[in-house]
Amino acid sequence: MSSKFARFIPVLILALAVPMIGQTTSAASAPAATAAPAAPAGTTPNKVGIIDIQQAIIRCNEGQRDFEALAKKFDPTRTELEASSKEVEDLKKRLQTTQDKLSDDARNNLIKEIDSKSKQLQRKYEDSNNDFQAQQNEIAQRIGQKMMQTVDKYSKENGYIVVLDVAGQQSNVLWAAPAADITQPVIEAYNAVSGVPAPAKPAATAPKPSGATAPAAKPASPVAKPPAR
């Protein structure tokens, strides 16, 4: 089970504040599933359900709390990387605008400085990105393992014989009735067991621009992409 959640968070896309969740394989290779009709009284339960386990992990109270804490932990790193990135960009602009006026030695020294700072920034970025990813994996794996216990209990108590994971874009489930989706009920059941309170709602802010991503959909990378060399 741990290997499934070790793959939950893929390598981060190298961009500032980009989604960090990528594709995962579905929990079972099965044909399209739909919600089976309720079994008559006295017969064996035969309901089929679906769940987006990624969203369940992210949206549960514990997930929201821990992913948000991780993002805040890396705020100083993001600030440092952004400052270093700006420094490199400023040096590049200086070279572009003054290279015709610089002596050969001055121009070569500036080029060497840009190259050195760019390499330092790239190394710092990769180290920070790998550290951030590893800690995201740990959170996802820890919550995911406990979440599966909730899925097991909820499914047995509610008469499901199969529950398919539809997280990511490679799910084999082509269609399912809304009633088959147990993601939210499992989240609520997990919150009750974990005892973690719902995160405080942020203060009202200005309306988001059209097309903004819905809140709590996906954690974001706190590290900035180095400028192209």
C-alpha positions in Angstrom: 0.0 0.0 0.0 2.9 2.4 0.8 4.2 2.2 -2.8 0.9 3.4 -4.1 1.1 6.6 -2.1 4.8 7.0 -2.7 3.7 7.7 -6.3 1.0 10.0 -5.3 3.0 13.2 -5.7 5.1 13.2 -8.9 8.1 15.4 -9.7 7.0 19.0 -9.4 6.5 21.0 -12.6 9.3 23.5 -12.6 7.2 26.7 -12.3 6.1 29.0 -9.5 2.9 28.1 -7.8 2.0 25.3 -10.2 -0.1 22.3 -9.3 2.0 19.5 -7.8 -0.3 16.6 -8.3 0.1 14.7 -11.5 -1.3 11.5 -12.9 -1.5 8.3 -10.9 -2.7 4.9 -12.0 -6.1 3.8 -11.0 -6.6 1.5 -8.1 -7.9 -1.3 -10.4 -8.0 -2.0 -14.0 -11.7 -2.5 -14.5 -14.2 -1.6 -17.2 -16.5 1.4 -16.8 -18.3 1.3 -13.5 -21.7 2.6 -12.6 -23.7 2.6 -9.5 -25.5 -0.7 -9.2 -29.1 -0.6 -8.2 -29.9 -1.1 -4.5 -30.1 -4.8 -3.6 -33.5 -6.1 -2.6 -33.9 -6.8 1.1 -32.3 -10.0 2.2 -29.9 -10.3 -0.8 -26.1 -9.8 -0.9 -25.0 -6.1 -1.3 -23.7 -5.5 -4.8 -23.0 -1.7 -5.0 -20.0 -0.4 -7.0 -18.5 2.9 -6.0 -15.8 5.3 -7.2 -13.4 7.6 -5.2 -10.8 10.2 -6.1 -8.3 9.2 -3.5 -6.0 12.1 -4.4 -8.8 14.7 -3.7 -9.8 12.8 -0.5 -6.3 13.1 0.8 -5.9 16.8 -0.2 -9.4 17.9 0.9 -9.7 16.2 4.3 -9.0 18.4 7.3 -5.7 16.8 8.0 -4.5 17.1 4.4 -5.5 20.8 4.2 -3.7 21.5 7.5 -0.5 19.6 6.7 -0.1 20.7 3.0 -0.7 24.3 4.0 1.9 24.0 6.8 4.4 22.6 4.4 3.8 25.4 1.9 4.4 28.0 4.7 7.5 26.2 5.8 9.0 26.7 2.4 8.1 30.4 2.2 11.6 31.6 3.1 13.1 29.3 0.5 10.7 30.6 -2.2 11.6 34.2 -1.3 15.3 33.4 -1.5 15.0 31.7 -4.8 12.9 34.5 -6.3 15.6 37.0 -5.2 18.4 35.0 -6.7 16.4 34.5 -9.9 15.8 38.3 -10.1 19.6 38.9 -9.6 20.4 36.6 -12.5 17.9 38.2 -14.7 19.2 41.7 -13.9 22.7 40.6 -14.7 21.6 39.2 -18.1 19.8 42.5 -18.9 22.9 44.4 -17.9 25.0 42.3 -20.3 22.5 42.8 -23.1 22.4 46.5 -22.7 26.1 47.2 -22.0 28.1 44.5 -23.7 29.1 46.8 -26.6 30.4 49.3 -24.2 32.3 46.9 -22.0 35.9 45.8 -22.4 36.6 42.2 -23.3 37.7 41.5 -19.7 34.7 43.2 -18.2 32.3 41.4 -20.5 33.9 38.0 -19.9 33.8 38.6 -16.1 30.1 39.4 -16.3 29.4 36.3 -18.4 31.3 34.2 -15.8 29.3 35.8 -13.0 26.0 35.1 -14.7 27.1 31.5 -15.4 28.2 30.9 -11.8 25.1 32.4 -10.2 22.9 30.5 -12.6 24.5 27.2 -11.6 24.2 28.0 -7.9 20.5 28.9 -8.4 19.8 25.7 -10.3 21.4 23.6 -7.6 19.5 25.3 -4.9 16.3 25.0 -6.8 16.7 21.3 -7.4 17.7 20.6 -3.8 14.7 22.6 -2.5 12.3 21.1 -5.0 13.4 17.5 -4.1 13.1 18.3 -0.4 9.7 19.7 -0.9 8.5 16.8 -3.0 9.8 14.3 -0.5 7.9 15.9 2.3 4.8 16.1 0.2 5.2 12.3 -0.4 5.5 11.7 3.3 2.3 13.6 4.0 0.4 11.9 1.2 1.6 8.4 2.2 0.8 8.9 5.8 -2.7 10.2 5.3 -3.3 7.8 2.4 -2.6 4.7 4.4 -5.1 5.8 7.1 -7.6 6.9 4.5 -7.6 3.4 3.1 -8.8 2.1 6.5 -11.7 4.6 6.3 -12.5 3.5 2.7 -12.5 -0.1 3.9 -14.8 0.5 6.8 -17.2 2.9 4.9 -17.5 0.4 2.0 -18.3 -2.5 4.2 -20.8 -0.6 6.2 -22.6 0.7 3.1 -22.8 -2.4 1.1 -20.1 -1.8 -1.6 -18.4 -4.8 -3.1 -16.0 -2.8 -5.3 -14.6 0.7 -5.1 -12.6 2.1 -8.0 -10.0 4.9 -7.8 -10.7 7.5 -10.5 -7.8 9.9 -9.5 -5.7 11.2 -12.4 -6.3 11.0 -16.1 -5.7 7.2 -16.6 -8.8 5.9 -14.9 -10.6 3.1 -16.7 -13.9 4.4 -15.4 -15.5 6.1 -18.4 -18.8 7.0 -16.7 -20.4 6.6 -13.3 -23.6 8.1 -11.7 -23.0 10.8 -9.2 -24.4 8.5 -6.5 -21.5 6.1 -7.0 -19.0 8.7 -6.0 -18.1 8.2 -2.3 -15.2 10.7 -2.2 -17.0 13.3 0.0 -18.6 10.8 2.4 -15.2 9.2 2.9 -13.7 12.6 3.6 -16.3 13.3 6.2 -15.9 9.8 7.8 -12.1 10.3 7.9 -12.4 13.8 9.4 -14.6 12.3 12.2 -12.0 9.6 12.9 -8.9 11.9 12.7 -10.4 14.5 15.0 -8.6 17.2 13.1 -10.8 20.3 13.0 -11.7 22.1 9.7 -9.1 24.8 8.9 -10.2 28.3 9.6 -11.7 30.1 6.7 -9.5 33.0 5.4 -10.7 36.6 5.6 -12.7 37.9 2.7 -10.5 38.9 -0.2 -11.0 40.6 -3.5 -12.8 38.4 -6.1 -10.5 36.1 -8.1 -10.0 36.8 -11.8 -12.0 34.7 -14.2 -10.6 31.2 -14.6 -9.0 31.0 -11.2 -8.5 27.6 -9.8 -11.0 26.5 -7.2 -9.5 26.6 -3.6 -8.1 23.4 -2.0 -8.1 21.7 -5.4 -4.4 21.0 -5.5 -1.4 22.0 -3.3 1.1 24.3 -5.1 4.8 24.2 -5.4 6.4 26.9 -3.3 9.7 27.0 -5.2 10.4 29.2 -8.2 11.8 28.1 -11.5 15.2 29.4 -12.3 15.5 31.6 -15.3 16.6 30.0 -18.6 20.3 30.1 -19.0 
